[in-house]
Amino acid sequence: MPRPIRALAAAALLVPLAACSSPDSGGDAKPAAKAAGFPYTVTNCGVRTTYDAPPERAVTMNQHATEVMLELGLRDRMAGTAYLDDKVLPKYEKAYEAIPVIAKEYPSYEKLLAANPDFVYGGYSSAFLAGDGRGRPALAKSGIKSRLNIEGCAKRPVTMDDVFREVREVGATFGVRDRADTWVRGAERELAATTEQLKGKKPRSVFVYDSGDKTAFTVGGRGIGNDIIKRAGGRNVLADVDKSFADASWETVVDRKPETIVILDYGATSVAQKKKRLLDDPALADVPAIKNKRFAVLPLSDMVTGVRAPEAVKKLAAQL
Protein backbone atom coordinates (compact mmCIF):
# COMPACT_ATOMS: atom_id res chain seq x y z
CA MET A 1 0.00 0.00 0.00
CA PRO A 2 1.47 3.46 -0.92
CA ARG A 3 2.59 5.48 2.09
CA PRO A 4 -0.08 8.27 1.83
CA ILE A 5 -2.88 5.68 1.66
CA ARG A 6 -1.44 3.84 4.65
CA ALA A 7 -1.44 7.10 6.62
CA LEU A 8 -5.08 7.79 5.74
CA ALA A 9 -6.07 4.25 6.69
CA ALA A 10 -4.31 4.56 10.04
CA ALA A 11 -6.04 7.87 10.73
CA ALA A 12 -9.41 6.32 9.95
CA LEU A 13 -8.74 3.52 12.41
CA LEU A 14 -7.92 6.01 15.15
CA VAL A 15 -11.35 7.68 14.98
CA PRO A 16 -13.36 4.88 16.64
CA LEU A 17 -10.53 4.29 19.11
CA ALA A 18 -10.60 7.94 20.17
CA ALA A 19 -14.38 7.82 20.49
CA CYS A 20 -14.03 5.08 23.10
CA SER A 21 -12.33 7.53 25.47
CA SER A 22 -14.17 10.72 24.48
CA PRO A 23 -15.55 13.09 27.14
CA ASP A 24 -19.03 11.73 26.40
CA SER A 25 -17.94 8.30 27.58
CA GLY A 26 -16.18 9.58 30.67
CA GLY A 27 -12.67 8.94 29.32
CA ASP A 28 -12.04 6.16 31.88
CA ALA A 29 -13.10 2.96 30.12
CA LYS A 30 -12.28 0.00 32.42
CA PRO A 31 -10.44 -3.08 31.15
CA ALA A 32 -12.47 -6.27 30.87
CA ALA A 33 -12.61 -8.23 34.12
CA LYS A 34 -10.37 -11.30 34.38
CA ALA A 35 -12.12 -14.68 34.27
CA ALA A 36 -12.21 -16.45 37.63
CA GLY A 37 -9.12 -18.56 38.20
CA PHE A 38 -6.95 -16.59 35.76
CA PRO A 39 -4.17 -16.01 35.11
CA TYR A 40 -3.46 -19.75 35.41
CA THR A 41 0.06 -21.15 35.05
CA VAL A 42 0.81 -24.83 34.50
CA THR A 43 3.91 -26.84 33.59
CA ASN A 44 3.02 -29.63 31.19
CA CYS A 45 5.65 -32.05 29.87
CA GLY A 46 8.39 -29.50 30.51
CA VAL A 47 6.53 -26.57 28.94
CA ARG A 48 5.47 -23.79 31.32
CA THR A 49 2.46 -21.84 30.09
CA THR A 50 0.42 -18.98 31.54
CA TYR A 51 -3.19 -18.55 30.45
CA ASP A 52 -4.65 -15.09 30.98
CA ALA A 53 -8.06 -16.39 29.89
CA PRO A 54 -9.53 -19.74 28.79
CA PRO A 55 -8.72 -20.81 25.21
CA GLU A 56 -11.56 -20.17 22.76
CA ARG A 57 -10.53 -22.23 19.71
CA ALA A 58 -9.04 -25.58 20.71
CA VAL A 59 -8.03 -28.36 18.35
CA THR A 60 -7.71 -31.85 19.82
CA MET A 61 -5.65 -34.67 18.35
CA ASN A 62 -6.16 -38.28 19.51
CA GLN A 63 -9.18 -39.89 21.11
CA HIS A 64 -8.44 -39.38 24.77
CA ALA A 65 -7.71 -35.66 24.37
CA THR A 66 -10.99 -35.21 22.50
CA GLU A 67 -12.99 -37.15 25.09
CA VAL A 68 -11.53 -35.25 28.05
CA MET A 69 -12.74 -32.02 26.43
CA LEU A 70 -16.19 -33.45 25.69
CA GLU A 71 -16.56 -34.89 29.19
CA LEU A 72 -15.90 -31.41 30.58
CA GLY A 73 -18.61 -29.91 28.36
CA LEU A 74 -16.19 -27.92 26.21
CA ARG A 75 -17.61 -28.58 22.75
CA ASP A 76 -18.23 -24.87 22.23
CA ARG A 77 -14.49 -24.20 22.70
CA MET A 78 -13.43 -26.74 20.04
CA ALA A 79 -12.54 -25.45 16.58
CA GLY A 80 -11.57 -28.88 15.29
CA THR A 81 -10.50 -32.42 16.07
CA ALA A 82 -8.44 -35.18 14.47
CA TYR A 83 -7.36 -38.81 14.77
CA LEU A 84 -9.77 -41.19 16.51
CA ASP A 85 -8.79 -44.80 17.27
CA ASP A 86 -12.35 -45.85 18.15
CA LYS A 87 -15.82 -44.44 17.94
CA VAL A 88 -16.46 -41.82 20.57
CA LEU A 89 -18.60 -43.02 23.45
CA PRO A 90 -22.36 -42.78 22.78
CA LYS A 91 -22.79 -40.00 25.34
CA TYR A 92 -20.37 -37.82 23.33
CA GLU A 93 -21.71 -38.55 19.83
CA LYS A 94 -24.02 -35.56 19.46
CA ALA A 95 -21.39 -33.09 20.68
CA TYR A 96 -18.66 -34.69 18.57
CA GLU A 97 -20.72 -34.48 15.39
CA ALA A 98 -20.90 -30.69 15.79
CA ILE A 99 -17.10 -30.32 15.70
CA PRO A 100 -15.20 -30.05 12.38
CA VAL A 101 -12.89 -33.02 11.72
CA ILE A 102 -9.84 -31.37 10.17
CA ALA A 103 -8.02 -34.64 9.37
CA LYS A 104 -8.67 -38.38 9.60
CA GLU A 105 -5.25 -38.83 11.20
CA TYR A 106 -2.80 -36.04 12.05
CA PRO A 107 -3.28 -32.80 10.11
CA SER A 108 -0.46 -31.07 8.30
CA TYR A 109 0.81 -27.89 9.93
CA GLU A 110 -1.02 -25.88 7.26
CA LYS A 111 -4.33 -27.65 7.94
CA LEU A 112 -3.87 -27.16 11.65
CA LEU A 113 -3.26 -23.42 11.21
CA ALA A 114 -6.26 -23.18 8.89
CA ALA A 115 -8.50 -24.05 11.85
CA ASN A 116 -7.20 -20.86 13.52
CA PRO A 117 -6.60 -22.49 16.92
CA ASP A 118 -5.38 -20.74 20.03
CA PHE A 119 -4.77 -24.08 21.79
CA VAL A 120 -3.81 -27.57 20.58
CA TYR A 121 -4.25 -30.62 22.82
CA GLY A 122 -2.47 -33.83 21.84
CA GLY A 123 -3.01 -37.28 23.31
CA TYR A 124 0.22 -38.93 22.15
CA SER A 125 3.68 -37.41 21.72
CA SER A 126 3.36 -38.15 17.98
CA ALA A 127 0.79 -35.35 17.82
CA PHE A 128 3.65 -32.86 18.21
CA LEU A 129 6.36 -34.38 16.02
CA ALA A 130 8.75 -31.60 15.07
CA GLY A 131 9.55 -33.33 11.77
CA ASP A 132 5.90 -32.96 10.74
CA GLY A 133 5.97 -29.25 11.54
CA ARG A 134 3.65 -29.57 14.55
CA GLY A 135 6.26 -29.26 17.31
CA ARG A 136 5.16 -27.35 20.38
CA PRO A 137 7.89 -24.70 19.90
CA ALA A 138 6.66 -24.12 16.32
CA LEU A 139 3.09 -23.71 17.58
CA ALA A 140 4.25 -21.29 20.28
CA LYS A 141 5.97 -19.15 17.63
CA SER A 142 2.59 -18.91 15.90
CA GLY A 143 0.98 -17.76 19.15
CA ILE A 144 -0.68 -21.13 19.80
CA LYS A 145 -0.56 -22.66 23.27
CA SER A 146 -0.50 -26.44 23.61
CA ARG A 147 -0.85 -29.40 25.95
CA LEU A 148 0.37 -33.01 25.74
CA ASN A 149 -1.37 -35.75 27.71
CA ILE A 150 0.70 -36.60 30.81
CA GLU A 151 1.33 -40.17 29.64
CA GLY A 152 3.05 -38.79 26.53
CA CYS A 153 6.06 -37.62 28.55
CA ALA A 154 5.90 -39.80 31.67
CA LYS A 155 9.25 -40.56 33.31
CA ARG A 156 7.68 -42.92 35.87
CA PRO A 157 4.70 -45.31 35.99
CA VAL A 158 1.41 -43.54 35.31
CA THR A 159 -1.45 -44.18 37.73
CA MET A 160 -5.07 -43.18 38.15
CA ASP A 161 -3.87 -40.13 40.11
CA ASP A 162 -2.34 -38.91 36.84
CA VAL A 163 -5.70 -39.37 35.12
CA PHE A 164 -7.25 -37.15 37.78
CA ARG A 165 -4.44 -34.61 37.35
CA GLU A 166 -4.92 -34.59 33.57
CA VAL A 167 -8.63 -33.87 33.87
CA ARG A 168 -8.16 -31.26 36.58
CA GLU A 169 -5.43 -29.38 34.68
CA VAL A 170 -7.54 -29.28 31.52
CA GLY A 171 -10.48 -28.11 33.62
CA ALA A 172 -8.35 -25.33 35.13
CA THR A 173 -7.05 -24.31 31.69
CA PHE A 174 -10.60 -23.80 30.45
CA GLY A 175 -12.02 -22.31 33.64
CA VAL A 176 -14.23 -25.30 34.50
CA ARG A 177 -12.53 -26.61 37.64
CA ASP A 178 -15.88 -27.50 39.20
CA ARG A 179 -16.74 -29.85 36.31
CA ALA A 180 -13.35 -31.52 36.57
CA ASP A 181 -13.69 -31.98 40.33
CA THR A 182 -17.18 -33.45 39.92
CA TRP A 183 -15.88 -35.99 37.40
CA VAL A 184 -12.95 -36.96 39.65
CA ARG A 185 -15.23 -37.54 42.64
CA GLY A 186 -17.47 -39.81 40.56
CA ALA A 187 -14.44 -41.74 39.24
CA GLU A 188 -13.09 -42.22 42.76
CA ARG A 189 -16.43 -43.67 43.90
CA GLU A 190 -16.51 -46.04 40.92
CA LEU A 191 -12.97 -47.26 41.58
CA ALA A 192 -13.69 -47.76 45.29
CA ALA A 193 -16.71 -49.92 44.44
CA THR A 194 -14.62 -52.14 42.15
CA THR A 195 -11.90 -52.48 44.79
CA GLU A 196 -14.51 -53.58 47.32
CA GLN A 197 -15.85 -56.26 44.96
CA LEU A 198 -12.36 -57.69 44.43
CA LYS A 199 -11.46 -58.08 48.11
CA GLY A 200 -10.00 -61.50 48.86
CA LYS A 201 -9.57 -62.50 45.21
CA LYS A 202 -6.20 -63.69 43.94
CA PRO A 203 -4.74 -61.60 41.07
CA ARG A 204 -4.86 -63.28 37.67
CA SER A 205 -1.77 -63.02 35.44
CA VAL A 206 -2.49 -61.03 32.28
CA PHE A 207 -0.84 -60.47 28.90
CA VAL A 208 -2.18 -57.64 26.73
CA TYR A 209 -2.15 -58.24 22.99
CA ASP A 210 -2.33 -55.04 20.98
CA SER A 211 -0.93 -56.30 17.68
CA GLY A 212 2.09 -57.91 16.08
CA ASP A 213 3.21 -61.08 14.38
CA LYS A 214 6.98 -61.53 14.68
CA THR A 215 6.84 -59.81 18.05
CA ALA A 216 3.98 -58.93 20.39
CA PHE A 217 3.13 -55.26 20.81
CA THR A 218 1.85 -55.02 24.36
CA VAL A 219 1.29 -52.89 27.46
CA GLY A 220 4.36 -52.34 29.63
CA GLY A 221 4.66 -51.05 33.17
CA ARG A 222 4.87 -47.30 32.64
CA GLY A 223 1.44 -46.49 31.17
CA ILE A 224 -2.01 -46.31 32.76
CA GLY A 225 -2.77 -49.74 31.26
CA ASN A 226 -0.63 -51.39 33.92
CA ASP A 227 -2.50 -49.61 36.72
CA ILE A 228 -5.85 -50.52 35.14
CA ILE A 229 -4.86 -54.20 35.10
CA LYS A 230 -3.73 -54.07 38.74
CA ARG A 231 -6.89 -52.33 39.93
CA ALA A 232 -9.03 -54.83 37.97
CA GLY A 233 -7.58 -57.78 39.84
CA GLY A 234 -4.84 -58.69 37.37
CA ARG A 235 -1.06 -58.82 37.25
CA ASN A 236 0.59 -57.61 34.06
CA VAL A 237 3.20 -60.23 33.11
CA LEU A 238 5.19 -57.52 31.30
CA ALA A 239 5.04 -54.87 34.03
CA ASP A 240 8.85 -54.88 34.14
CA VAL A 241 9.01 -53.31 30.66
CA ASP A 242 9.68 -49.60 31.28
CA LYS A 243 7.39 -48.25 28.55
CA SER A 244 3.68 -47.59 28.15
CA PHE A 245 3.55 -49.78 25.03
CA ALA A 246 6.40 -51.93 23.74
CA ASP A 247 7.36 -54.96 21.67
CA ALA A 248 8.02 -58.22 23.50
CA SER A 249 9.23 -61.55 22.17
CA TRP A 250 6.77 -64.42 21.99
CA GLU A 251 9.31 -66.47 23.96
CA THR A 252 8.88 -64.03 26.84
CA VAL A 253 5.09 -64.37 26.65
CA VAL A 254 5.40 -68.16 26.79
CA ASP A 255 7.81 -67.99 29.74
CA ARG A 256 5.53 -65.66 31.73
CA LYS A 257 2.53 -68.08 31.41
CA PRO A 258 -0.36 -65.58 31.43
CA GLU A 259 -3.71 -66.95 32.60
CA THR A 260 -5.72 -64.39 30.59
CA ILE A 261 -5.01 -62.49 27.38
CA VAL A 262 -6.56 -59.04 27.02
CA ILE A 263 -7.07 -58.16 23.35
CA LEU A 264 -7.13 -54.47 22.45
CA ASP A 265 -9.89 -53.79 19.95
CA TYR A 266 -9.20 -51.12 17.31
CA GLY A 267 -8.18 -50.63 13.71
CA ALA A 268 -8.64 -52.86 10.68
CA THR A 269 -7.78 -56.15 12.41
CA SER A 270 -10.81 -57.52 14.25
CA VAL A 271 -10.84 -59.15 17.67
CA ALA A 272 -11.78 -62.44 16.01
CA GLN A 273 -8.74 -62.23 13.72
CA LYS A 274 -6.41 -61.44 16.63
CA LYS A 275 -7.84 -64.29 18.67
CA LYS A 276 -7.41 -66.72 15.75
CA ARG A 277 -3.78 -65.64 15.29
CA LEU A 278 -3.08 -66.43 18.95
CA LEU A 279 -4.95 -69.73 19.03
CA ASP A 280 -3.37 -70.95 15.78
CA ASP A 281 0.22 -70.27 16.85
CA PRO A 282 1.78 -73.60 17.91
CA ALA A 283 4.44 -71.77 19.91
CA LEU A 284 1.70 -70.52 22.27
CA ALA A 285 -0.08 -73.84 22.68
CA ASP A 286 1.10 -74.39 26.27
CA VAL A 287 0.28 -70.88 27.49
CA PRO A 288 -2.50 -71.29 30.11
CA ALA A 289 -4.65 -68.52 28.58
CA ILE A 290 -4.49 -70.25 25.18
CA LYS A 291 -5.10 -73.74 26.54
CA ASN A 292 -8.17 -72.54 28.45
CA LYS A 293 -9.25 -69.97 25.84
CA ARG A 294 -9.40 -67.21 28.41
CA PHE A 295 -9.69 -63.85 26.66
CA ALA A 296 -10.86 -60.41 27.67
CA VAL A 297 -11.44 -57.47 25.31
CA LEU A 298 -11.07 -53.72 25.76
CA PRO A 299 -11.00 -50.88 23.21
CA LEU A 300 -7.55 -49.34 22.82
CA SER A 301 -8.93 -46.02 24.05
CA ASP A 302 -9.71 -47.64 27.43
CA MET A 303 -5.99 -48.26 28.00
CA VAL A 304 -4.74 -44.67 27.83
CA THR A 305 -4.77 -41.74 30.26
CA GLY A 306 -8.24 -40.39 29.66
CA VAL A 307 -11.76 -40.33 31.06
CA ARG A 308 -12.42 -43.97 30.08
CA ALA A 309 -9.83 -45.35 32.51
CA PRO A 310 -11.99 -45.75 35.67
CA GLU A 311 -14.76 -47.49 33.72
CA ALA A 312 -12.10 -49.68 32.05
CA VAL A 313 -11.12 -51.02 35.48
CA LYS A 314 -14.71 -52.08 36.12
CA LYS A 315 -15.07 -53.64 32.65
CA LEU A 316 -11.84 -55.59 32.89
CA ALA A 317 -12.54 -56.76 36.47
CA ALA A 318 -15.84 -58.26 35.31
CA GLN A 319 -14.08 -60.16 32.51
CA LEU A 320 -11.21 -61.41 34.66
C-alpha positions as CSV (number, residue, x, y, z in Angstrom):
1,M,0.0,0.0,0.0
2,P,1.5,3.5,-0.9
3,R,2.6,5.5,2.1
4,P,-0.1,8.3,1.8
5,I,-2.9,5.7,1.7
6,R,-1.4,3.8,4.7
7,A,-1.4,7.1,6.6
8,L,-5.1,7.8,5.7
9,A,-6.1,4.2,6.7
10,A,-4.3,4.6,10.0
11,A,-6.0,7.9,10.7
12,A,-9.4,6.3,9.9
13,L,-8.7,3.5,12.4
14,L,-7.9,6.0,15.1
15,V,-11.3,7.7,15.0
16,P,-13.4,4.9,16.6
17,L,-10.5,4.3,19.1
18,A,-10.6,7.9,20.2
19,A,-14.4,7.8,20.5
20,C,-14.0,5.1,23.1
21,S,-12.3,7.5,25.5
22,S,-14.2,10.7,24.5
23,P,-15.5,13.1,27.1
24,D,-19.0,11.7,26.4
25,S,-17.9,8.3,27.6
26,G,-16.2,9.6,30.7
27,G,-12.7,8.9,29.3
28,D,-12.0,6.2,31.9
29,A,-13.1,3.0,30.1
30,K,-12.3,0.0,32.4
31,P,-10.4,-3.1,31.1
32,A,-12.5,-6.3,30.9
33,A,-12.6,-8.2,34.1
34,K,-10.4,-11.3,34.4
35,A,-12.1,-14.7,34.3
36,A,-12.2,-16.4,37.6
37,G,-9.1,-18.6,38.2
38,F,-7.0,-16.6,35.8
39,P,-4.2,-16.0,35.1
40,Y,-3.5,-19.7,35.4
41,T,0.1,-21.2,35.0
42,V,0.8,-24.8,34.5
43,T,3.9,-26.8,33.6
44,N,3.0,-29.6,31.2
45,C,5.6,-32.1,29.9
46,G,8.4,-29.5,30.5
47,V,6.5,-26.6,28.9
48,R,5.5,-23.8,31.3
49,T,2.5,-21.8,30.1
50,T,0.4,-19.0,31.5
51,Y,-3.2,-18.5,30.5
52,D,-4.7,-15.1,31.0
53,A,-8.1,-16.4,29.9
54,P,-9.5,-19.7,28.8
55,P,-8.7,-20.8,25.2
56,E,-11.6,-20.2,22.8
57,R,-10.5,-22.2,19.7
58,A,-9.0,-25.6,20.7
59,V,-8.0,-28.4,18.4
60,T,-7.7,-31.9,19.8
61,M,-5.6,-34.7,18.4
62,N,-6.2,-38.3,19.5
63,Q,-9.2,-39.9,21.1
64,H,-8.4,-39.4,24.8
65,A,-7.7,-35.7,24.4
66,T,-11.0,-35.2,22.5
67,E,-13.0,-37.1,25.1
68,V,-11.5,-35.2,28.0
69,M,-12.7,-32.0,26.4
70,L,-16.2,-33.4,25.7
71,E,-16.6,-34.9,29.2
72,L,-15.9,-31.4,30.6
73,G,-18.6,-29.9,28.4
74,L,-16.2,-27.9,26.2
75,R,-17.6,-28.6,22.7
76,D,-18.2,-24.9,22.2
77,R,-14.5,-24.2,22.7
78,M,-13.4,-26.7,20.0
79,A,-12.5,-25.4,16.6
80,G,-11.6,-28.9,15.3
81,T,-10.5,-32.4,16.1
82,A,-8.4,-35.2,14.5
83,Y,-7.4,-38.8,14.8
84,L,-9.8,-41.2,16.5
85,D,-8.8,-44.8,17.3
86,D,-12.3,-45.8,18.1
87,K,-15.8,-44.4,17.9
88,V,-16.5,-41.8,20.6
89,L,-18.6,-43.0,23.5
90,P,-22.4,-42.8,22.8
91,K,-22.8,-40.0,25.3
92,Y,-20.4,-37.8,23.3
93,E,-21.7,-38.5,19.8
94,K,-24.0,-35.6,19.5
95,A,-21.4,-33.1,20.7
96,Y,-18.7,-34.7,18.6
97,E,-20.7,-34.5,15.4
98,A,-20.9,-30.7,15.8
99,I,-17.1,-30.3,15.7
100,P,-15.2,-30.1,12.4
101,V,-12.9,-33.0,11.7
102,I,-9.8,-31.4,10.2
103,A,-8.0,-34.6,9.4
104,K,-8.7,-38.4,9.6
105,E,-5.3,-38.8,11.2
106,Y,-2.8,-36.0,12.1
107,P,-3.3,-32.8,10.1
108,S,-0.5,-31.1,8.3
109,Y,0.8,-27.9,9.9
110,E,-1.0,-25.9,7.3
111,K,-4.3,-27.6,7.9
112,L,-3.9,-27.2,11.6
113,L,-3.3,-23.4,11.2
114,A,-6.3,-23.2,8.9
115,A,-8.5,-24.1,11.9
116,N,-7.2,-20.9,13.5
117,P,-6.6,-22.5,16.9
118,D,-5.4,-20.7,20.0
119,F,-4.8,-24.1,21.8
120,V,-3.8,-27.6,20.6
121,Y,-4.3,-30.6,22.8
122,G,-2.5,-33.8,21.8
123,G,-3.0,-37.3,23.3
124,Y,0.2,-38.9,22.1
125,S,3.7,-37.4,21.7
126,S,3.4,-38.1,18.0
127,A,0.8,-35.3,17.8
128,F,3.6,-32.9,18.2
129,L,6.4,-34.4,16.0
130,A,8.8,-31.6,15.1
131,G,9.5,-33.3,11.8
132,D,5.9,-33.0,10.7
133,G,6.0,-29.2,11.5
134,R,3.7,-29.6,14.5
135,G,6.3,-29.3,17.3
136,R,5.2,-27.3,20.4
137,P,7.9,-24.7,19.9
138,A,6.7,-24.1,16.3
139,L,3.1,-23.7,17.6
140,A,4.3,-21.3,20.3
141,K,6.0,-19.1,17.6
142,S,2.6,-18.9,15.9
143,G,1.0,-17.8,19.2
144,I,-0.7,-21.1,19.8
145,K,-0.6,-22.7,23.3
146,S,-0.5,-26.4,23.6
147,R,-0.8,-29.4,26.0
148,L,0.4,-33.0,25.7
149,N,-1.4,-35.8,27.7
150,I,0.7,-36.6,30.8
151,E,1.3,-40.2,29.6
152,G,3.0,-38.8,26.5
153,C,6.1,-37.6,28.6
154,A,5.9,-39.8,31.7
155,K,9.3,-40.6,33.3
156,R,7.7,-42.9,35.9
157,P,4.7,-45.3,36.0
158,V,1.4,-43.5,35.3
159,T,-1.5,-44.2,37.7
160,M,-5.1,-43.2,38.1
161,D,-3.9,-40.1,40.1
162,D,-2.3,-38.9,36.8
163,V,-5.7,-39.4,35.1
164,F,-7.2,-37.1,37.8
165,R,-4.4,-34.6,37.4
166,E,-4.9,-34.6,33.6
167,V,-8.6,-33.9,33.9
168,R,-8.2,-31.3,36.6
169,E,-5.4,-29.4,34.7
170,V,-7.5,-29.3,31.5
171,G,-10.5,-28.1,33.6
172,A,-8.4,-25.3,35.1
173,T,-7.0,-24.3,31.7
174,F,-10.6,-23.8,30.4
175,G,-12.0,-22.3,33.6
176,V,-14.2,-25.3,34.5
177,R,-12.5,-26.6,37.6
178,D,-15.9,-27.5,39.2
179,R,-16.7,-29.8,36.3
180,A,-13.4,-31.5,36.6
181,D,-13.7,-32.0,40.3
182,T,-17.2,-33.4,39.9
183,W,-15.9,-36.0,37.4
184,V,-13.0,-37.0,39.7
185,R,-15.2,-37.5,42.6
186,G,-17.5,-39.8,40.6
187,A,-14.4,-41.7,39.2
188,E,-13.1,-42.2,42.8
189,R,-16.4,-43.7,43.9
190,E,-16.5,-46.0,40.9
191,L,-13.0,-47.3,41.6
192,A,-13.7,-47.8,45.3
193,A,-16.7,-49.9,44.4
194,T,-14.6,-52.1,42.1
195,T,-11.9,-52.5,44.8
196,E,-14.5,-53.6,47.3
197,Q,-15.8,-56.3,45.0
198,L,-12.4,-57.7,44.4
199,K,-11.5,-58.1,48.1
200,G,-10.0,-61.5,48.9
201,K,-9.6,-62.5,45.2
202,K,-6.2,-63.7,43.9
203,P,-4.7,-61.6,41.1
204,R,-4.9,-63.3,37.7
205,S,-1.8,-63.0,35.4
206,V,-2.5,-61.0,32.3
207,F,-0.8,-60.5,28.9
208,V,-2.2,-57.6,26.7
209,Y,-2.2,-58.2,23.0
210,D,-2.3,-55.0,21.0
211,S,-0.9,-56.3,17.7
212,G,2.1,-57.9,16.1
213,D,3.2,-61.1,14.4
214,K,7.0,-61.5,14.7
215,T,6.8,-59.8,18.0
216,A,4.0,-58.9,20.4
217,F,3.1,-55.3,20.8
218,T,1.8,-55.0,24.4
219,V,1.3,-52.9,27.5
220,G,4.4,-52.3,29.6
221,G,4.7,-51.1,33.2
222,R,4.9,-47.3,32.6
223,G,1.4,-46.5,31.2
224,I,-2.0,-46.3,32.8
225,G,-2.8,-49.7,31.3
226,N,-0.6,-51.4,33.9
227,D,-2.5,-49.6,36.7
228,I,-5.9,-50.5,35.1
229,I,-4.9,-54.2,35.1
230,K,-3.7,-54.1,38.7
231,R,-6.9,-52.3,39.9
232,A,-9.0,-54.8,38.0
233,G,-7.6,-57.8,39.8
234,G,-4.8,-58.7,37.4
235,R,-1.1,-58.8,37.3
236,N,0.6,-57.6,34.1
237,V,3.2,-60.2,33.1
238,L,5.2,-57.5,31.3
239,A,5.0,-54.9,34.0
240,D,8.9,-54.9,34.1
241,V,9.0,-53.3,30.7
242,D,9.7,-49.6,31.3
243,K,7.4,-48.2,28.5
244,S,3.7,-47.6,28.2
245,F,3.5,-49.8,25.0
246,A,6.4,-51.9,23.7
247,D,7.4,-55.0,21.7
248,A,8.0,-58.2,23.5
249,S,9.2,-61.5,22.2
250,W,6.8,-64.4,22.0
251,E,9.3,-66.5,24.0
252,T,8.9,-64.0,26.8
253,V,5.1,-64.4,26.7
254,V,5.4,-68.2,26.8
255,D,7.8,-68.0,29.7
256,R,5.5,-65.7,31.7
257,K,2.5,-68.1,31.4
258,P,-0.4,-65.6,31.4
259,E,-3.7,-66.9,32.6
260,T,-5.7,-64.4,30.6
261,I,-5.0,-62.5,27.4
262,V,-6.6,-59.0,27.0
263,I,-7.1,-58.2,23.3
264,L,-7.1,-54.5,22.4
265,D,-9.9,-53.8,20.0
266,Y,-9.2,-51.1,17.3
267,G,-8.2,-50.6,13.7
268,A,-8.6,-52.9,10.7
269,T,-7.8,-56.2,12.4
270,S,-10.8,-57.5,14.2
271,V,-10.8,-59.2,17.7
272,A,-11.8,-62.4,16.0
273,Q,-8.7,-62.2,13.7
274,K,-6.4,-61.4,16.6
275,K,-7.8,-64.3,18.7
276,K,-7.4,-66.7,15.8
277,R,-3.8,-65.6,15.3
278,L,-3.1,-66.4,18.9
279,L,-4.9,-69.7,19.0
280,D,-3.4,-71.0,15.8
281,D,0.2,-70.3,16.9
282,P,1.8,-73.6,17.9
283,A,4.4,-71.8,19.9
284,L,1.7,-70.5,22.3
285,A,-0.1,-73.8,22.7
286,D,1.1,-74.4,26.3
287,V,0.3,-70.9,27.5
288,P,-2.5,-71.3,30.1
289,A,-4.6,-68.5,28.6
290,I,-4.5,-70.2,25.2
291,K,-5.1,-73.7,26.5
292,N,-8.2,-72.5,28.5
293,K,-9.3,-70.0,25.8
294,R,-9.4,-67.2,28.4
295,F,-9.7,-63.9,26.7
296,A,-10.9,-60.4,27.7
297,V,-11.4,-57.5,25.3
298,L,-11.1,-53.7,25.8
299,P,-11.0,-50.9,23.2
300,L,-7.5,-49.3,22.8
301,S,-8.9,-46.0,24.1
302,D,-9.7,-47.6,27.4
303,M,-6.0,-48.3,28.0
304,V,-4.7,-44.7,27.8
305,T,-4.8,-41.7,30.3
306,G,-8.2,-40.4,29.7
307,V,-11.8,-40.3,31.1
308,R,-12.4,-44.0,30.1
309,A,-9.8,-45.3,32.5
310,P,-12.0,-45.7,35.7
311,E,-14.8,-47.5,33.7
312,A,-12.1,-49.7,32.1
313,V,-11.1,-51.0,35.5
314,K,-14.7,-52.1,36.1
315,K,-15.1,-53.6,32.7
316,L,-11.8,-55.6,32.9
317,A,-12.5,-56.8,36.5
318,A,-15.8,-58.3,35.3
319,Q,-14.1,-60.2,32.5
320,L,-11.2,-61.4,34.7
